């Protein structure tokens, strides 16, 4: 067993074909096939179903371990470089879209100034999508909606944010600057679907009194529908950053709990030096900038 075989297997698993895996590794398909076949002979199992290109049950187990092995190899290189005061390497960071809209440009600028040799790869997705990617070692850390109750995850609060209504300027709600949950319940509103953590919290706060105008799993898309005049949307405050122009109104809703946002990482791994640097830079940027974002409140504790 060697690293070339593990990289070949991972590439096939991620791209779901030997030809696509070869292109991603900048080699020929026969090399990828040879490496995978040698690994299968050594383990005496079939790792990839050749008819479908999908992993077998044994393949899933090996890929899970292979990601950890290759991740630790990269961490060794990064930590050795950091010992020479040269923090460099790749960091894979997940981030929910509403937070990324205001936080990511600030993070990238700060990293470019302080850690120019860190290569940041960002995945924009929902919390429910980012969590399994983190647990599968496809991410080094993620900025997500909290709380998350998973024994394999360590979480840290960054800030919380108000849940607000974004209404087209010609909607009856647009005349108010703040409303009660009873007033909101008198109008159909764009909401995330049931089972979404944001929606579940709203249902608890309102005893499920709100009537969905439509249910959309995506905060930025919900806000965009409101911007385009489809109807009012209930979203986190960061879905409408101050610089975003348009003919809409932001309306506070009294009686709703705030959404918590924070950072998660795998509990049983030691972050590499670049990952630690990105985490600390995230904390510094949020401390400096979060109070400038309307409706956001700092919750970082030292």
Secondary structure per residue as TSV (DSSP state, phi and psi in degrees):
chain	resnum	aa	ss	phi	psi
A	1	X	-	360.0	131.2
A	2	X	-	-140.9	173.4
A	3	X	H	-66.3	-31.3
A	4	X	H	-62.8	-38.6
A	5	X	H	-66.3	-42.3
A	6	X	H	-65.7	-40.6
A	7	X	H	-64.6	-39.1
A	8	X	H	-64.3	-44.3
A	9	X	H	-62.7	-43.7
A	10	X	H	-62.5	-40.6
A	11	X	H	-63.7	-41.2
A	12	X	H	-65.8	-40.5
A	13	X	H	-63.3	-39.1
A	14	X	H	-78.3	-33.7
A	15	X	H	-103.5	-10.0
A	16	X	S	61.9	26.5
A	17	X	S	-164.6	151.8
A	18	X	H	-69.8	-36.8
A	19	X	H	-67.2	-43.8
A	20	X	H	-66.6	-36.4
A	21	X	H	-62.3	-41.6
A	22	X	H	-62.0	-42.0
A	23	X	H	-63.1	-40.1
A	24	X	H	-66.9	-29.1
A	25	X	H	-94.7	1.0
A	26	X	T	57.6	46.9
A	27	X	S	-141.4	-172.4
A	28	X	-	-99.2	158.6
A	29	X	H	-62.0	-35.6
A	30	X	H	-62.3	-34.1
A	31	X	H	-66.0	-43.8
A	32	X	H	-62.7	-45.9
A	33	X	H	-60.3	-40.6
A	34	X	H	-65.0	-45.0
A	35	X	H	-63.2	-43.9
A	36	X	H	-65.7	-42.7
A	37	X	H	-63.1	-40.0
A	38	X	H	-64.6	-39.3
A	39	X	H	-65.6	-40.0
A	40	X	H	-64.9	-40.0
A	41	X	H	-65.4	-39.7
A	42	X	H	-66.4	-39.6
A	43	X	H	-86.9	-12.2
A	44	X	T	61.4	39.8
A	45	X	S	-143.9	163.2
A	46	X	-	-93.4	125.2
A	47	X	-	-97.9	-28.2
A	48	X	B	-131.1	128.5
A	49	X	-	-74.0	111.8
A	50	X	T	-66.7	-24.3
A	51	X	T	-75.6	-31.1
A	52	X	T	-112.8	-18.2
A	53	X	-	78.1	6.8
A	54	X	-	-95.0	155.6
A	55	X	B	-69.8	142.9
A	56	X	-	-79.0	175.9
A	57	X	H	-59.6	-40.6
A	58	X	H	-67.2	-36.0
A	59	X	H	-62.5	-38.4
A	60	X	H	-61.0	-42.8
A	61	X	H	-63.4	-44.0
A	62	X	H	-68.9	-40.8
A	63	X	H	-62.0	-40.4
A	64	X	H	-59.3	-45.3
A	65	X	H	-69.1	-38.5
A	66	X	H	-62.3	-39.7
A	67	X	H	-60.0	-40.7
A	68	X	H	-67.2	-41.7
A	69	X	H	-61.2	-50.3
A	70	X	H	-67.7	-34.5
A	71	X	H	-63.3	-41.2
A	72	X	H	-67.1	-35.6
A	73	X	H	-61.3	-45.3
A	74	X	H	-64.3	-37.6
A	75	X	H	-65.1	-37.6
A	76	X	H	-60.0	-48.2
A	77	X	H	-61.1	-42.5
A	78	X	H	-67.2	-40.4
A	79	X	H	-69.6	-36.9
A	80	X	H	-64.5	-43.0
A	81	X	H	-62.3	-39.7
A	82	X	H	-64.9	-31.8
A	83	X	H	-63.8	-22.5
A	84	X	T	-97.0	19.2
A	85	X	T	61.0	32.3
A	86	X	-	-127.3	86.3
A	87	X	-	-81.5	110.2
A	88	X	-	-144.5	157.8
A	89	X	E	138.3	-178.8
A	90	X	E	-100.9	136.4
A	91	X	E	-128.3	126.2
A	92	X	E	-102.6	110.6
A	93	X	E	-115.8	128.4
A	94	X	E	-93.5	150.6
A	95	X	E	-155.5	132.5
A	96	X	-	-67.1	145.9
A	97	X	H	-64.3	-39.5
A	98	X	H	-64.5	-38.4
A	99	X	H	-72.1	-42.1
A	100	X	H	-59.2	-31.0
A	101	X	H	-57.5	-39.3
A	102	X	H	-103.2	-29.4
A	103	X	H	-83.2	-38.9
A	104	X	H	-62.2	-44.7
A	105	X	H	-58.5	-39.1
A	106	X	H	-67.5	-40.2
A	107	X	H	-64.6	-45.5
A	108	X	H	-62.6	-42.2
A	109	X	H	-62.3	-43.4
A	110	X	H	-68.0	-41.9
A	111	X	H	-63.0	-39.5
A	112	X	H	-61.6	-33.2
A	113	X	H	-80.2	-39.8
A	114	X	H	-98.8	-33.3
A	115	X	-	-134.5	70.2
A	116	X	T	-65.3	-16.6
A	117	X	T	-95.9	6.3
A	118	X	E	-88.7	128.8
A	119	X	E	-100.2	110.0
A	120	X	E	-96.0	126.8
A	121	X	E	-114.8	118.6
A	122	X	E	-109.4	132.8
A	123	X	E	-108.9	120.9
A	124	X	E	-95.9	115.0
A	125	X	-	-161.5	175.3
A	126	X	-	-78.3	164.3
A	127	X	H	-58.8	-42.8
A	128	X	H	-65.0	-24.7
A	129	X	H	-86.3	-35.5
A	130	X	H	-72.8	-35.2
A	131	X	H	-58.5	-52.5
A	132	X	H	-63.5	-30.1
A	133	X	H	-66.5	-38.9
A	134	X	H	-64.5	-45.4
A	135	X	H	-67.1	-25.1
A	136	X	T	-90.4	12.4
A	137	X	T	64.0	23.1
A	138	X	S	-88.4	-12.3
A	139	X	-	-131.5	150.1
A	140	X	S	-91.2	-23.3
A	141	X	E	-171.2	168.2
A	142	X	E	-154.5	145.3
A	143	X	E	-99.0	116.6
A	144	X	E	-139.8	175.1
A	145	X	E	-80.4	134.1
A	146	X	E	-110.0	164.0
A	147	X	-	-84.6	156.2
A	148	X	-	-124.5	127.4
A	149	X	-	-109.8	87.0
A	150	X	-	-135.2	125.9
A	151	X	T	-64.6	-18.2
A	152	X	T	-94.3	5.8
A	153	X	E	-121.7	136.5
A	154	X	E	-106.6	128.1
A	155	X	E	-120.6	148.8
A	156	X	E	-136.6	129.1
A	157	X	E	-74.2	139.1
A	158	X	E	-107.8	-52.7
A	159	X	E	-160.2	166.2
A	160	X	E	-124.3	162.0
A	161	X	E	-141.0	148.7
A	162	X	-	-71.5	148.6
A	163	X	E	-92.7	123.9
A	164	X	E	-125.8	167.1
A	165	X	E	-104.0	132.6
A	166	X	E	-106.3	119.2
A	167	X	E	-123.6	140.1
A	168	X	E	-56.2	149.3
A	169	X	T	-61.7	-24.0
A	170	X	T	-95.4	8.5
A	171	X	S	-85.0	147.9
A	172	X	G	-55.0	-32.6
A	173	X	G	-69.8	-19.9
A	174	X	G	-66.9	-15.7
A	175	X	G	-76.4	-14.9
A	176	X	-	-99.8	152.1
A	177	X	S	-96.3	-23.7
A	178	X	E	-150.0	150.3
A	179	X	E	-139.9	163.8
A	180	X	E	-90.1	167.0
A	181	X	H	-65.4	-30.4
A	182	X	H	-65.8	-41.5
A	183	X	H	-65.8	-37.3
A	184	X	H	-65.9	-38.3
A	185	X	H	-65.4	-15.2
A	186	X	T	-78.6	-5.2
A	187	X	S	-128.8	137.2
A	188	X	-	-61.1	141.0
A	189	X	E	-138.7	146.9
A	190	X	E	-72.0	128.4
A	191	X	E	-136.5	158.2
A	192	X	-	-68.2	161.9
A	193	X	-	-72.5	159.7
A	194	X	T	-62.2	143.7
A	195	X	T	98.4	-21.4
A	196	X	S	-74.7	136.5
A	197	X	H	-60.2	-37.8
A	198	X	H	-63.1	-47.3
A	199	X	H	-64.9	-42.1
A	200	X	H	-59.6	-40.2
A	201	X	H	-66.0	-40.6
A	202	X	H	-64.1	-42.2
A	203	X	H	-62.0	-38.0
A	204	X	H	-65.6	-41.7
A	205	X	H	-67.9	-28.9
A	206	X	H	-112.6	6.2
A	207	X	T	55.4	37.5
A	208	X	T	57.7	36.0
A	209	X	-	-85.4	-12.7
A	210	X	-	-79.5	145.2
A	211	X	-	-103.4	118.7
A	212	X	E	-70.2	127.3
A	213	X	E	-74.0	-38.0
A	214	X	E	-163.3	157.6
A	215	X	E	-117.2	121.4
A	216	X	-	-132.2	126.2
A	217	X	S	-89.9	83.9
A	218	X	-	165.3	112.0
A	219	X	H	-66.3	-41.4
A	220	X	H	-66.8	-35.8
A	221	X	H	-68.7	-39.5
A	222	X	H	-56.8	-48.4
A	223	X	H	-63.4	-39.7
A	224	X	H	-62.5	-38.8
A	225	X	H	-61.9	-39.1
A	226	X	H	-66.9	-42.8
A	227	X	H	-58.3	-34.9
A	228	X	T	-86.8	3.9
A	229	X	T	91.0	9.3
A	230	X	S	-70.0	-33.8
A	231	X	-	162.8	174.8
A	232	X	-	-73.1	145.5
A	233	X	E	-127.1	139.7
A	234	X	E	-96.5	115.8
A	235	X	E	-142.0	165.6
A	236	X	E	-71.3	154.4
A	237	X	G	-56.9	-33.9
A	238	X	G	-71.7	-7.7
A	239	X	G	-70.4	-14.8
A	240	X	S	-129.4	76.4
A	241	X	-	-62.4	156.4
A	242	X	T	-60.6	-31.4
A	243	X	T	-76.5	-8.1
A	244	X	-	-82.2	111.4
A	245	X	-	-86.7	155.5
A	246	X	S	161.9	167.8
A	247	X	S	-93.1	71.4
A	248	X	E	-144.1	170.0
A	249	X	E	-128.7	142.5
A	250	X	E	-97.3	130.0
A	251	X	E	-129.6	125.3
A	252	X	E	-72.2	146.9
A	253	X	E	-120.2	110.9
A	254	X	E	-74.4	138.0
A	255	X	T	99.5	0.8
A	256	X	-	-101.3	139.5
A	257	X	-	-69.8	162.4
A	258	X	-	-88.9	152.9
A	259	X	E	-85.1	131.5
A	260	X	E	-92.7	137.0
A	261	X	E	-127.2	137.8
A	262	X	E	-159.5	-168.1
A	263	X	E	-114.7	137.3
A	264	X	E	-125.8	150.8
A	265	X	E	-147.6	165.4
A	266	X	E	-69.9	137.0
A	267	X	T	-72.9	-34.9
A	268	X	T	-96.6	16.6
A	269	X	S	-123.4	153.5
A	270	X	-	-98.0	118.7
A	271	X	-	-61.7	144.4
A	272	X	-	-70.8	167.1
A	273	X	H	-59.0	-43.8
A	274	X	H	-63.0	-38.2
A	275	X	H	-65.1	-41.2
A	276	X	H	-63.3	-38.1
A	277	X	H	-65.8	-40.8
A	278	X	H	-65.8	-41.5
A	279	X	H	-60.5	-47.2
A	280	X	H	-66.4	-36.5
A	281	X	H	-66.0	-40.3
A	282	X	H	-55.4	-48.4
A	283	X	H	-60.1	-43.5
A	284	X	H	-65.0	-43.8
A	285	X	H	-64.7	-42.6
A	286	X	H	-66.6	-42.3
A	287	X	H	-56.1	-41.6
A	288	X	H	-76.8	-33.8
A	289	X	H	-110.9	-21.5
A	290	X	G	-64.1	-33.4
A	291	X	G	-72.0	-13.0
A	292	X	G	-83.4	-8.2
A	293	X	S	-95.9	122.7
A	294	X	T	-62.3	125.8
A	295	X	T	89.3	2.4
A	296	X	E	-107.5	145.8
A	297	X	E	-137.7	127.1
A	298	X	E	-68.1	136.3
A	299	X	-	-131.2	7.8
A	300	X	-	-61.3	133.5
A	301	X	-	-117.4	139.9
A	302	X	-	-95.1	360.0
